[in-house]
Amino acid sequence: MIIRTLTLASSLVVLAATTSTHAATPSDRPWMNPKLSPDERAALLEKELTLDERIGLVHGPMSMPIFGITKPEGAIGSAGYIPGIPRLGVPALQESDASLGVTNPLGVRPGDGATALPSGLSLAATFNAKLAYEGGAVVGREARAKGFNVQLAGGVNLARDPRNGRNFEYLGEDPWLAGNLAGASIKGIQDQGIVSTIKHFSLNGQETSRHFANSVIDEAAHRESDLLAFQIAIEKGQPGSVMCAYNLVNGDYSCGNDHLLNGVLKRDWGYKGWVMSDWGAVHATDYIVKGLDQQSGEQLDAKVWFSAPLRDAVEKGEIPAARLSDASRRILRSMFAVGLFEKPVAPGGAIDYAANAEIAHAAAAEGIVLLKNREGLLPLAGAAKTIAVIGGHADAGVLSGGGSSQVVPPGGAKRVVPLGGEGMMGPFRSEYFNGSSPLAAIRKAAPDAKVTFDDGRYVSAAVAAAKAADIVVVFGNQWMGEGEDAPDLSLPNGQDALIAAVTAANPNTVVVLQTGGPVSMPWLGQAGAVVEAWYSGAKGGEAIADVLFGAVNPSGRLPMTFPAAIGQYPRAQLPGLGLPEKTRFDVVYSEGAEVGYRRFAGTGEKPLFPFGYGLSYTTFSFANLTVTGGPTLTVSFDVANTGQRPGKATPQVYLTDAAGRPVQRLIGFDKVDLRPGETRRVALTADARVLGRFDAKANRWVLDAGRYQVGVGGASNDLALRGAANLKAGTLKP
């Protein structure tokens, strides 16, 4: 199905045509010479700007009708809008949220749907950077066709608390995994000629009172964890913009944090793009001096700090004019870097939604994690005559997470269940089921079976349905969304009791979880099989059926630890919970860089399911490990499919000892598709930063001389091979 998007805002098309005309005549506009670097072009253009034009580039409104806000003139309608400069051929910035697809918040563009990608955690579970790139390319292509040239994508905050309401948008708890996948996704977007952000910089680790949470962490630990994830993603994806966060970091708001923005990002990492604020995250005009380049969603702030107040401060000499020029130049530089001047973006392009949905389908299937499979219950055999499907709105589609990342499919959602609520996120608190029905997909996969459906509202009816069936597939849903955290790790609305009763009634019960993160599973011992499907996107129902019936051999691996209890985490009580509104409080990240599985390795506590874990319908073995040293480690080994089915292995390499320091860190991974009996050699070279430590006093990475030990296997707790090599002492720039 190829659909051409609505042609909106004819003035934008005229502007695009004007820009194209000037691109052909670089003599009067030397910045239009494509042979020059983006830096040179931006410098030439920025010199031509007036003070008002510079001011116009560094602030912009929200562009959706909410809380009395009207859509700005010229805006397509979505998250944000920065007017262009027609006299110089500078296009407007049309900005859309895009963590999991191009959004249409509150239906601001009636009838305009998009391809929903699987959740960030689902993508992370694939351990597959190629799929991350392909998903990013889908977002970039659809954005371009709809007229958006900036995508607010690239969420890479590490999952430090399993209750975080936005974990589903992000890429798990490990900086190497998250950084690589985020970088690939960002590159996929930007290769379509669209600016992508990376967000939320930094330590936006919880949603509870996120505007008042002060994230407290040691500098070295920050560099070795969350900042390393950002650094890797920026290097690999080269995002045009970095979005700073709502929270404070070590006492200063992220968007006015001189150390983070000027010190780390721009000085140490040499970042050349621009820093935009999150919507409603600016508290003063002097944030521009502290490294912020653009105020976004300005109506949500107390003032439009970067408009008249900034102009006045520049004219009075209180803020250097050169700093305003630098901010403007950074914005223009990113626009040149992705080709917005050569290939202007305008609405009305054709979108092949069917092809894009198949890309989402493949990613969803590869992200599904098989957690339990008693006596080979899965894949389901054709001999089952009756299958009972229970709960989870499985008749209507698959669940998605809520908030600014919510994607509505072409044609609209099949079912929307309002949850109610007040405040900023109240209008976004609804469960969306997209029409990709697991029930319909199961019926298609088992045409000779009688497949019944019970909605799960009454436990007694569900138990009766379970007893009458050969096989039961029961769904457990956990809706998570922006602006709130889960109070605990249970499934809401009594679903744990429902699943416990169903699994007790029929031992051949498969539990399919659609969650935004870990849940406690008190019924785990009774379940025949458990599948974590996450939020599985445009073709999630089909992907779930593919795994249940064996059309796809599950290869997903957990990108974050599933704890046995919340008490295994350093903050069992959510910081800030119950405090009076607008009260600042500290979130002390005492675990430092030992996030998730790294901390479990140190404490020796046993989680419910470890990082990197996932079962398959075949078996794999690892052999012939070689580890060589020098300035870094190179690890090579054989991986073989020793089972009866084709399958994808996910070999993982962990550092287990660093020159006498016991550690556990993921330093490499791969995805290897193997036929039964096939063996393949895998070679990985470690980034020296994941082997070393950060010396905050010297402001550099340090690699101590000594013996470095590694383990290779299928999960963080299942290391089949061990080896070691000596490394030379060395240092790396910060």
C-alpha positions in Angstrom: 0.0 0.0 0.0 1.6 3.3 -1.1 -0.1 6.4 0.2 0.7 10.0 -0.8 0.6 12.3 2.2 -1.6 15.3 2.2 -0.1 18.4 0.7 -0.3 21.0 3.4 0.9 24.6 3.7 1.4 25.7 0.1 3.7 28.4 1.4 6.2 25.7 2.5 6.2 24.2 -1.0 6.9 27.7 -2.5 9.7 28.2 0.1 11.2 24.8 -0.9 11.1 25.8 -4.6 12.8 29.1 -3.7 15.5 27.2 -1.9 16.1 24.9 -4.8 16.4 27.9 -7.2 19.0 29.5 -5.0 20.9 26.1 -4.7 21.5 26.4 -8.5 23.0 29.9 -8.3 25.8 29.8 -5.7 27.5 32.9 -7.1 25.2 35.3 -5.1 25.0 32.9 -2.2 28.4 31.3 -1.7 27.1 29.1 1.1 25.2 27.2 -1.5 28.4 25.8 -2.9 28.2 22.0 -2.0 32.0 21.6 -2.4 32.5 23.6 0.8 32.3 21.8 4.2 29.2 22.2 6.4 31.3 24.3 8.7 32.4 26.7 6.0 28.9 27.0 4.5 27.4 27.7 7.9 30.0 30.4 8.7 29.4 32.2 5.4 25.6 32.1 5.8 25.7 33.1 9.5 27.6 36.3 8.7 24.6 37.5 6.6 22.1 37.2 9.5 20.7 40.1 11.3 20.3 40.1 15.1 16.6 39.4 14.8 17.3 36.5 12.4 19.8 35.0 14.8 17.3 35.4 17.6 14.6 33.8 15.4 16.7 30.7 14.9 17.3 30.0 18.6 13.8 29.8 19.9 10.5 28.2 18.7 7.0 27.3 19.8 5.3 24.0 20.4 3.1 23.4 17.3 0.2 21.4 18.6 -3.2 22.6 19.9 -2.9 21.8 23.6 -3.3 23.9 26.8 -4.7 26.8 24.8 -1.7 26.8 22.4 -2.5 27.4 18.7 -0.6 26.0 15.9 1.9 28.6 14.5 1.4 29.9 11.0 3.5 27.9 8.6 3.8 24.9 10.9 2.7 21.5 9.7 1.7 20.6 13.2 3.6 18.4 15.6 6.1 18.9 18.4 7.9 22.1 17.4 8.6 24.7 14.7 11.4 27.2 14.0 10.5 29.7 11.2 12.8 29.9 8.2 14.5 32.9 6.7 13.1 33.2 3.2 15.4 36.1 2.1 18.4 33.8 2.6 16.8 30.6 1.5 16.9 29.1 5.0 14.1 26.5 5.4 11.9 26.3 8.5 12.5 23.5 10.9 9.5 21.3 11.2 10.0 19.0 14.2 8.3 15.8 15.1 8.7 13.4 18.0 10.1 10.2 16.5 11.4 7.8 19.1 9.4 4.9 17.6 8.0 6.5 14.4 6.7 9.9 13.2 4.1 11.0 15.7 0.8 12.9 15.2 0.2 14.2 18.7 -3.5 14.5 19.6 -4.4 14.2 15.9 -3.1 17.7 15.1 -2.9 16.4 11.5 -6.2 14.7 11.0 -5.9 11.2 9.4 -2.1 11.3 9.2 -0.8 8.0 10.5 2.7 6.5 10.4 4.6 3.2 10.7 5.0 2.2 14.4 8.4 0.7 15.1 8.8 -1.8 18.0 9.7 -0.2 21.3 13.3 0.8 22.0 13.7 -2.1 24.4 12.4 -4.5 21.7 15.0 -3.1 19.3 17.7 -3.4 21.9 16.7 -7.0 22.5 17.6 -7.8 18.8 21.3 -6.9 19.5 21.3 -6.0 15.8 22.6 -2.6 14.6 21.4 -3.4 11.1 17.8 -3.5 12.2 18.3 -0.3 14.1 19.6 1.4 11.0 16.7 0.1 8.9 14.1 1.3 11.5 15.8 4.8 11.5 15.6 4.9 7.7 11.8 4.2 7.9 11.4 7.1 10.2 13.5 9.4 8.0 11.7 8.4 4.8 8.3 8.9 6.3 9.3 12.2 7.9 10.5 13.5 4.6 7.3 12.6 2.8 5.3 14.3 5.5 7.3 17.5 5.4 9.3 17.1 8.7 13.0 17.8 8.6 13.9 17.3 12.3 13.1 14.1 14.1 13.3 14.1 17.9 14.7 10.6 18.1 17.8 8.9 19.5 16.7 8.2 23.1 19.7 6.6 24.9 19.2 7.1 28.6 20.3 4.0 30.4 17.7 1.9 32.3 18.8 2.5 35.9 15.4 1.7 37.4 13.0 -0.9 36.0 10.0 1.3 36.9 11.0 4.2 34.7 8.0 5.1 32.6 10.2 5.8 29.5 12.4 2.8 29.6 10.5 1.4 26.7 11.7 4.3 24.5 15.3 3.6 25.4 17.8 0.9 24.6 18.5 -0.9 27.9 21.1 -0.7 30.7 24.4 -1.2 28.9 26.3 1.7 27.3 28.0 -0.3 24.6 24.7 -1.9 23.4 22.7 1.3 23.7 25.3 3.5 22.1 25.8 1.3 19.1 22.1 0.8 18.4 21.2 4.5 19.0 24.0 5.5 16.6 22.8 3.2 13.9 19.2 4.4 14.2 20.3 8.1 14.1 22.4 7.4 11.0 19.4 5.7 9.4 17.3 8.8 9.9 20.0 11.3 8.8 20.9 9.3 5.7 17.5 10.3 4.4 18.4 13.9 4.6 16.7 14.6 7.9 18.2 16.0 11.1 18.0 13.6 14.1 18.5 14.4 17.7 19.9 12.3 20.5 18.2 12.6 23.9 17.8 13.2 26.9 21.2 14.6 27.9 21.8 13.3 30.6 20.7 11.0 33.5 17.0 11.5 32.8 16.6 8.2 34.8 13.0 8.6 36.1 9.8 10.3 35.3 8.6 10.9 38.8 8.9 14.7 39.3 11.4 14.8 36.5 11.6 18.7 36.5 12.8 18.7 40.1 15.0 15.6 40.3 18.7 16.2 40.8 20.7 13.3 39.5 23.8 13.0 41.7 26.7 10.9 40.3 30.5 10.8 40.5 32.1 12.3 37.4 34.1 9.2 36.5 31.1 7.0 36.9 29.0 9.3 34.7 31.6 9.1 32.0 31.8 5.3 32.1 28.0 4.8 31.9 25.4 7.2 30.6 27.8 9.7 29.0 29.7 6.8 27.3 26.4 5.7 25.7 25.8 9.2 24.4 29.4 9.5 23.3 29.4 6.3 21.3 26.0 7.1 19.7 27.2 10.6 18.7 30.4 9.2 17.2 28.5 6.6 15.2 25.4 8.5 14.2 26.6 12.2 14.1 23.2 13.6 15.2 22.5 17.1 14.1 21.2 18.1 17.6 21.5 17.0 21.2 18.4 17.5 23.3 19.1 18.3 26.9 16.9 16.9 29.7 14.4 18.2 32.3 16.3 17.1 35.3 19.2 18.6 37.1 22.7 16.9 37.1 24.9 17.5 40.2 23.0 20.6 41.1 22.5 22.3 37.7 19.6 21.9 35.3 20.7 19.8 32.3 19.8 22.6 29.8 21.8 25.1 31.8 24.7 22.8 32.8 27.9 24.4 31.8 30.0 21.3 32.6 27.8 19.0 30.6 27.1 21.2 27.6 30.2 23.3 27.2 32.7 21.1 29.0 31.9 17.5 28.1 29.8 17.8 24.9 31.4 20.7 23.0 34.9 20.8 24.4 35.9 17.3 25.2 33.9 15.6 22.5 34.2 18.3 19.9 30.5 18.2 19.1 29.6 20.5 16.2 25.8 20.4 16.1 23.4 22.3 18.3 21.9 21.7 21.7 18.1 22.1 21.8 16.1 22.1 25.1 13.4 19.6 25.9 10.0 21.2 25.8 9.6 23.4 29.0 13.2 22.8 30.2 14.6 26.4 30.1 14.7 28.5 33.2 16.9 31.5 32.3 18.4 33.5 29.5 21.9 32.8 30.6 21.5 29.1 29.6 22.8 30.2 26.2 26.2 31.0 27.9 26.1 27.7 29.6 25.8 25.8 26.3 22.2 25.7 25.3 21.7 26.8 21.6 17.9 26.7 21.2 14.8 27.0 23.4 12.1 24.6 22.3 8.5 24.4 23.1 8.8 27.9 24.5 5.2 28.3 25.6 5.8 25.7 28.3 8.5 27.8 29.9 7.9 30.7 32.2 9.2 33.1 29.6 10.4 33.0 26.0 13.9 33.4 27.4 15.7 33.3 24.1 13.5 36.0 22.4 13.3 39.5 23.7 15.2 38.8 26.9 18.1 37.4 24.9 18.0 40.2 22.4 18.2 42.8 25.2 21.0 41.0 26.9 23.1 40.9 23.7 22.4 44.5 22.9 23.5 45.5 26.5 26.6 43.3 26.2 25.5 41.0 29.0 25.7 38.1 26.7 28.4 38.1 24.0 27.1 38.5 20.5 29.7 35.9 19.4 27.9 33.3 21.5 24.6 34.0 19.8 26.4 33.7 16.4 27.9 30.4 17.5 24.4 29.1 18.4 23.0 30.2 15.0 26.0 28.7 13.2 25.6 25.4 14.9 22.0 25.1 13.8 22.8 26.0 10.2 25.8 23.7 10.2 23.6 20.7 11.0 21.1 21.7 8.3 23.9 21.8 5.7 25.4 18.5 7.0 22.2 16.5 6.2 21.4 18.3 3.0 18.4 20.4 3.9 19.5 23.1 1.5 20.2 20.8 -1.5 17.2 18.5 -1.0 14.4 20.6 0.6 11.7 18.7 2.6 8.1 19.4 1.7 4.9 17.5 2.4 3.2 15.3 -0.2 5.7 12.5 -0.8 4.6 8.9 -1.4 5.0 6.4 1.5 5.1 2.6 1.1 3.5 1.8 4.4 3.3 -1.9 3.6 7.0 -2.2 3.0 7.8 -0.1 6.1 5.5 -2.3 8.1 7.5 -5.4 7.0 10.7 -3.8 8.3 8.9 -3.2 11.6 7.7 -6.8 11.5 11.2 -8.2 11.1 12.5 -6.1 14.0 9.6 -7.1 16.2 10.1 -10.8 15.6 13.8 -10.6 16.3 13.2 -8.6 19.5 10.9 -11.2 21.1 12.6 -12.9 24.0 11.7 -16.5 24.9 12.1 -16.6 28.7 10.8 -20.0 29.5 9.9 -23.1 27.4 9.1 -26.1 29.6 9.5 -29.4 27.8 9.5 -27.8 24.3 6.0 -26.5 24.6 6.9 -23.9 21.9 6.8 -23.8 19.0 3.2 -24.8 19.0 2.5 -28.1 17.2 -0.1 -28.4 14.5 -1.7 -31.2 16.6 -3.4 -28.7 19.0 -7.2 -28.8 18.2 -8.3 -26.0 20.5 -6.4 -22.9 21.4 -7.8 -20.4 24.0 -6.5 -16.8 23.6 -7.1 -14.8 26.8 -6.8 -11.1 27.7 -4.6 -8.2 26.6 -7.1 -6.9 24.0 -5.5 -9.5 21.7 -8.5 -9.1 19.4 -7.7 -5.5 18.7 -3.9 -5.3 18.2 -0.7 -5.0 20.2 -0.1 -2.4 22.9 2.2 0.6 22.6 3.7 2.9 25.2 2.3 6.4 25.9 3.4 10.0 25.8 5.2 12.0 23.1 6.4 8.8 21.4 2.9 7.5 20.7 2.5 6.6 17.0 -0.9 6.2 15.4 -1.1 3.8 12.5 -2.5 4.7 9.0 -6.2 4.6 9.3 -6.2 5.1 13.1 -5.9 2.8 16.0 -8.3 -0.2 16.2 -9.0 0.5 19.9 -8.2 3.3 22.3 -8.7 2.8 26.0 -8.5 6.1 27.9 -6.8 5.8 31.3 -7.8 9.3 32.5 -5.5 11.5 34.5 -4.7 15.2 35.0 -1.7 17.5 34.4 0.6 17.8 31.5 0.5 14.2 30.3 -3.2 13.6 31.0 -4.3 14.0 27.4 -1.7 11.4 26.4 -2.8 8.7 28.9 -4.5 6.1 26.7 -3.8 2.6 25.7 -3.6 2.3 21.9 -4.1 -1.1 20.1 -3.1 -0.8 16.5 -5.1 -3.4 14.6 -2.3 -5.9 14.3 -4.3 -8.5 16.2 -2.4 -11.5 17.8 -5.8 -13.3 17.8 -6.2 -13.0 14.1 -2.6 -13.9 13.5 -2.9 -17.0 15.7 -6.0 -18.1 13.8 -4.2 -17.6 10.5 -1.2 -19.7 11.7 -3.5 -22.5 13.0 -6.2 -22.7 10.4 -7.3 -26.2 11.5 -7.6 -25.4 15.2 -10.6 -24.0 17.0 -9.3 -20.7 18.4 -11.5 -19.0 21.1 -11.1 -15.6 22.7 -11.9 -14.5 26.2 -11.2 -10.9 27.2 -10.0 -11.8 30.7 -12.3 -9.5 32.6 -13.6 -12.4 34.7 -11.1 -14.9 36.1 -13.8 -17.7 36.3 -14.6 -17.3 32.6 -11.0 -17.3 31.7 -10.3 -20.4 33.7 -13.2 -22.2 32.1 -11.8 -21.3 28.6 -8.4 -22.5 29.7 -9.7 -25.9 30.9 -11.5 -26.4 27.7 -8.4 -25.9 25.5 -5.4 -27.9 24.5 -3.2 -24.8 24.5 -3.7 -21.4 26.2 -2.1 -18.2 25.1 -2.7 -15.5 27.8 -1.5 -12.0 27.4 -0.2 -9.8 30.2 -0.1 -6.0 29.5 1.8 -3.3 31.2 1.2 0.2 29.8 4.0 2.6 30.5 4.2 6.2 29.5 6.0 9.5 29.7 5.5 11.6 32.9 5.0 8.7 35.3 6.8 5.7 36.6 5.3 2.3 37.6 4.8 2.0 41.4 6.0 -1.6 41.4 6.8 -4.5 39.1 3.3 -6.1 39.0 1.0 -6.4 36.0 -1.8 -3.8 36.6 -5.5 -4.5 36.9 -5.2 -7.8 38.6 -3.6 -9.5 35.6 -1.1 -11.5 37.8 -4.1 -13.1 39.5 -5.7 -13.9 36.1 -2.5 -15.5 34.8 -1.9 -17.4 38.0 -5.4 -18.9 37.7 -5.1 -19.7 34.0 -1.7 -21.3 34.4 -3.0 -23.4 37.3 -6.0 -24.5 35.2 -3.9 -25.6 32.2 -0.2 -26.4 32.4 0.1 -25.9 28.6 -0.2 -22.1 29.0 2.0 -19.7 27.1 2.2 -16.2 28.7 2.9 -13.4 26.2 4.1 -10.2 28.0 3.6 -6.8 26.4 5.5 -4.6 28.8 7.6 -1.5 29.0 10.2 -3.2 31.1 10.7 -6.0 33.7 7.8 -7.4 35.6 7.8 -9.8 38.6 6.0 -12.9 37.3 4.7 -14.5 40.5 3.1 -17.2 38.4 6.4 -18.1 36.6 6.7 -21.6 38.1 3.3 -22.6 36.8 3.6 -21.3 33.2 4.5 -23.6 30.4 6.2 -20.9 28.4 6.8 -17.2 28.7 7.5 -14.8 25.9 8.5 -11.1 26.3 7.1 -9.4 23.2 7.5 -5.8 24.5 5.6 -3.2 22.5 5.9 -4.8 19.1 4.8 -2.1 16.6 3.0 -2.1 13.2 3.0 -5.9 12.7 3.4 -7.0 16.3 0.5 -9.5 16.2 2.0 -11.3 13.2 5.5 -11.3 14.9 4.1 -12.9 18.0 2.4 -15.6 16.0 5.6 -16.2 14.0 7.5 -17.0 17.2 4.7 -19.0 18.8 4.3 -21.3 15.8 8.0 -21.5 14.8 8.0 -19.5 11.6 10.6 -17.4 13.4 13.1 -18.9 15.8 13.3 -16.5 18.7 16.7 -14.8 19.0 15.9 -11.8 21.3 18.1 -11.3 24.3 17.2 -9.2 27.4 18.8 -5.7 27.1 18.1 -5.1 30.8 18.1 -7.3 33.9 14.7 -8.6 35.1 15.1 -8.5 39.0 13.6 -11.0 41.4 12.4 -8.0 43.5 12.8 -4.3 43.4 14.8 -4.5 46.6 17.7 -5.8 44.4 18.1 -2.2 43.1 19.8 0.6 45.1 16.6 2.7 45.3 13.7 0.5 46.3 11.7 3.6 47.1 11.2 5.9 44.1 13.0 9.2 44.9 10.7 12.2 45.1 7.6 10.1 45.5 5.1 11.8 47.8 7.0 15.1 48.1 5.0 18.4 47.7 4.9 19.7 44.2 7.9 21.6 42.9 10.2 20.3 45.6 13.7 19.6 44.5 15.2 16.3 45.6 18.3 14.2 45.0 18.4 11.0 43.0 21.7 9.6 44.3 23.1 7.1 41.7 25.2 5.3 44.3 25.8 2.4 41.9 27.8 4.8 39.7 28.8 3.0 36.5 27.7 -0.4 37.8 24.3 -0.2 36.2 22.0 -3.3 36.0 23.9 -6.5 35.4 27.2 -4.9 36.4 25.9 -4.3 39.9 24.4 -7.8 40.1 27.8 -9.2 39.3 29.2 -7.3 42.2 26.6 -8.1 44.8 26.2 -11.7 43.8 22.4 -11.5 43.9 20.4 -13.7 41.5 17.9 -11.9 39.2 14.8 -13.4 37.8 16.4 -13.3 34.4 19.8 -11.9 33.6 21.0 -9.4 31.0 21.6 -11.0 27.7 19.4 -14.0 28.4 17.1 -15.6 25.9 16.2 -19.0 24.7 16.0 -20.5 21.2 14.4 -23.4 19.5 17.9 -24.6 18.6 21.1 -24.9 20.5 24.5 -23.1 20.0 28.0 -23.8 21.2 31.2 -21.7 21.4 34.7 -22.9 20.9 38.3 -22.1 19.9 38.7 -18.8 21.7 41.6 -16.6 20.9 42.4 -13.4 22.8 45.2 -11.0 21.7 46.4 -7.9 23.4 48.3 -4.8 22.7 46.6 -1.3 22.8 43.2 -3.1 23.1 41.7 -6.6 23.0 40.8 -8.6 19.9 38.6 -11.6 20.6 37.8 -14.3 18.1 35.9 -17.6 18.5 33.7 -20.1 16.7 30.0 -20.2 17.2 28.1 -23.3 15.9 24.4 -24.2 15.6 24.3 -27.7 17.3 20.5 -28.1 17.0 18.0 -29.1 14.4 16.6 -25.7 13.3 18.1 -22.6 11.7 18.6 -19.9 14.2 20.4 -16.7 15.1 23.0 -16.8 17.8 23.8 -13.7 19.8 27.4 -14.2 21.0 28.3 -11.8 23.8 31.8 -10.9 25.0 32.3 -9.6 28.6 35.3 -8.2 30.3 35.6 -10.0 33.6 38.9 -8.7 35.0 40.7 -5.5 34.2 44.3 -5.7 35.4 43.3 -7.2 38.7 40.0 -5.4 39.1 37.0 -7.8 39.0 34.4 -6.3 36.6 31.7 -7.4 34.3 31.2 -5.3 31.2 29.8 -6.0 27.7 32.6 -5.2 25.3 31.3 -6.8 22.1 28.4 -8.6 20.6 27.2 -10.0 17.2 24.2 -11.5 15.5 25.0 -14.7 13.5 22.4 -16.5 11.4 23.3 -20.2 11.3 21.9 -23.3 9.6 21.9 -26.6 11.6 25.4 -27.9 11.8 27.0 -24.6 10.5 30.0 -23.0 12.3 31.2 -19.5 11.8 34.2 -17.6 13.1 33.4 -14.3 14.9 36.1 -11.6 15.6 35.5 -8.5 17.7 37.9 -5.7 18.7 37.1 -3.9 21.9 36.8 -0.1 22.2 39.5 0.7 24.7 37.1 2.9 26.7 35.0 -0.1 27.7 38.2 -1.8 29.0 39.5 1.2 30.8 38.5 3.7 33.5 37.9 7.4 33.4 40.3 9.6 35.4 38.3 12.6 36.3 41.2 14.6 37.8 43.3 14.2 34.6 40.1 14.4 32.4 41.1 11.4 30.3 40.6 7.6 29.8 43.2 5.4 31.3 44.1 1.9 30.3 46.2 0.2 33.1 48.9 -2.2 32.0 48.1 -5.8 33.0 46.2 -8.9 32.2 42.6 -8.5 31.0 40.3 -11.5 31.2 37.2 -12.0 29.1 34.3 -14.4 28.9 32.3 -15.4 25.8 28.8 -16.9 25.8 25.1 -16.5 25.2 24.2 -14.3 28.2 25.9 -12.4 31.0 25.6 -15.4 33.4 26.4 -18.0 30.8 30.0 -17.6 29.7 31.2 -20.8 28.0 34.7 -19.7 27.1 37.3 -17.7 29.1 40.6 -16.2 28.0 43.0 -13.4 28.7 45.7 -11.2 27.2 48.0 -8.5 28.3 47.4 -4.9 27.5 49.8 -2.0 27.4 49.3 1.1 29.5 47.7 3.9 27.6 45.5 7.0 27.7 42.7 8.3 25.5 41.2 11.8 25.1 38.0 12.3 27.1 
